[in-house]
Amino acid sequence: MNLHKQPAAAVKICGLQDVEVLKSMINLPVDYIGVVFAKSRRRIEPKQAAELKEVLFAWTTLDRPKLTGVFVNPTLEELEHVMDAVQLDVIQLHGQETPAFCEQVKQRWQTEVIKAFSFPKNESGTEVDDTTLTTLNSYAHTIDAILLDTYDPQYVGGSGHTFAWERIPTYAKWARNHGIVLFVAGGLQPDNVQQLIQTYAPNGVDVSSGVETDGIKDIAKITTFVERVKQA
């Protein structure tokens, strides 16, 4: 009997701001580093992102994490301003960006594109209706990954709350059928991430506030989170 081990879920640590914190992570098997350019208390300037990118070139694990810029409804000019200062590996679009806009971004900068879809924290449900499916299908050839997150009325994402995880399988099936990567975010932290992975097996997980103490990235929590993801 052949047993095929499921690859470990990718880890994205989002909302990085501090070079010293990133340096302290240099031996960890982190796959993506997220920097926020949208309205957020974790927002940074392009110059700061360029300083973080320099740290990534010294990464000691096999693969250097991909620097991911998080935007909400940016213009192409805004993206150009950031990309002139720091060459992002991935662009994450967290607003109401259209499939056509995603395709423009992908073609113009030849980056991976992650499109986020958000759910209210108290809304349950398992079905993807025809309208939602039509919307997803319209993105199928313009993005590399989808990210499921909890909607925050102030900042769109980064709420620190989970959404109804029973929604995941229908999106996971759609992503799998289209060869698209599925990330899950929203309220993840070291104590619940293994449950998520063991139950729903996403391709990747995204964490920000769940590895912070008093709003500051905590290397002990980051280390524990990464270890539990890779063990799961």
N, C-alpha and C positions, 0 to 999 in steps of 0.2 A: 504494500500500500504506500503510495506516494503522499507525503504530507508536505504541503507548501506553506512555509511560514509567511504570514502577512508582514510586509515591510513596516517598520516602525513609522508612526505618524510623524510628519514634519512639525517642527516647532517654530512658531513666529512670536518673538518677544516684541511687543509694539509699544510705542510711546517713549522710545529712548531719547534722552536729552543730554546725558552726562557722559563725557569721554571716559572718565575714571570708572564709572559703572560698567561701560562696555569693555574696558580693558580687563576688569575682574571676571568677565565671562569668557575669556579668550580660549579656555580649554574645554568649554562646554559644546556638545554637539547640537548647536542651534542652527536652524536652516534659513531663517529669515529674521532680519532686524527691521522693525517698522519705525519710521519717523513721520510725524504728523505735521502737515502743512495747512490743514484745515483749522477752523475755529475750535480751540481746545485749550485746556490748561497745560497740555503737553506739547503745544505747538512750538516749533523751532523755526529758525531762519535758515535759508539755504547754506549760508556760510557754516553754521553749526553742523549741518548734515554732512558737509564736505569734510569737516574734522572727524566726524564719526566714521566716514568711509575710509579715511586713512588708517584708522585702527583695524579695520577689517582685513587690510592687506597683510597684517601680522598674525592673522588667525592661525592657531596651531592644529586644529582638527583637519581632517582630510579635505573637506570642502568648505570654502569661504561662504559665510551666510550671504544671502542676497539682500541688498539694501532696498527696502520697499518704501516708497513715498505714499502717504495716505492723503487723499484729496476729497473734497465734497463740492461737486458742481463747479470744477475749475474751468476757466477758459483755456484755449490753446496757448494764449499769450502768458498766462500765469504758469502753465507747465513749462513753457519755453524758458521763463525766467529761472525756474528751479533747475531745469536740466542744463542750463548754461553754467550753473555754479557747481552742480554735483551730478554725476552720471548715475542715475538710479537704475537698478537691475529690474525692478518691478514697479508698476504704477497701480495703486489700488484706488478704485473709484467708489465712493461711498454715498453718492447722492442719487439724483435721477438722471444720470448720464445715459444717453440713448445708445443703441447698438452702433449707429453710424459714428457717433463721437468716439466710442471705444475702438472702432476700426481705424479711425483717423489717428488716434493716439498710438495704436500698435504699429501702424505703417510708418508713421513719422519718426518714431524713436526706436523702433525695433526692440521694444521691451516686452516682458510678460505683462499681461493685464489681468487684474483680479477685480471682479465686479461684486460688490456687496449687496445683499438683500436682507432687510431687517424686519423683525416682527415685534409687536408690542409685548412687553414682559408678561402681561396677564392674559394674553390671548392664547387659547389652546386650539387644537385641530390637527388633523393628520392628512387631510386631502389637499391636493393641488388642483384647483378648478381649471376649466378650459382657458379662462383669461390669463391666469398665471402661467399655464403651460405654454400658451402662445407667446407670452412675454419672454419666457426662458428660451424658447426656440429661436426667437429673434436675435439672441445673443450668442447662439451656439458656435458661430464661425468667427466671432470677433473678440473672444476672450479666452484666457488660458485656465481660469479658475473662478469659482464662485465662493463667496464667504457669507455664511449665515450668521447674523448678529441680532442683538436685542436693540430695538429702536430707543433712542434717547431724544426727547423733544428739544433739548437744548443743543446737544452736540451731534445728533444723529446716531453715533455709535459711542462705544466706551462707557456704557451705562453702569457696568459692574453687576448687572442682573442677568440671569439666564432667561431664555425664552423656552417655549414648550418643545422639548427635545423630540417628542413624537412626530414633529414635523420633518425631521431630518431624513427618514428613509426615502420619501418620494423625491426629494431633491438629490439625494445620493444616487438613486436609480437613474434619474435624468442625467446627472453629471457622468456617471459611468457609461451610459449609452452613447454619450457624445465625446468621450475621451477627455473630459474636463475634470480638473482637480477640485475637490470639495474641502473647504476649510470651515471650521466651526469656531465661533467666538461668543462672547457674552457671558460674563459671570464665571468664567473658568478660573480655577485656582488649584493648588496642589491637592486639596482634599476631594475634589470631584472629577478631576480630569481622567483618572483611570476608569471610573464608571462610564463616562462618556465614550471613551475609546473602546472599552470592552463590549458595550452595548451597541454602538452605532458605527464603529470603525471608520471614522472620517480619514481622509488622506492627510489632513493637517489640523492643528489647533492654534489658536491665536489668543494671547493673553496680554493684558496690560495692568489694570488695577489689581488683579488677583495676585500679582507678585510685587505689590507695593506695601510699604509701611508708612503711614502718615503722608501718602501721596508721593513717596520717593521709592524708586526701584530698589528692592531688597535682594542682594545677591544670594542670601541663604534661601529665600523663597524661590528665586529663579532656579537655583541649582536643584532644589527638591522637585519643582515642577518639571524640569527637563528630565530628570532621572525617572520620574514616575511615568512620563509619556513614553520614554524609550523602553522602559520595563513592560509597559502595558502591551 
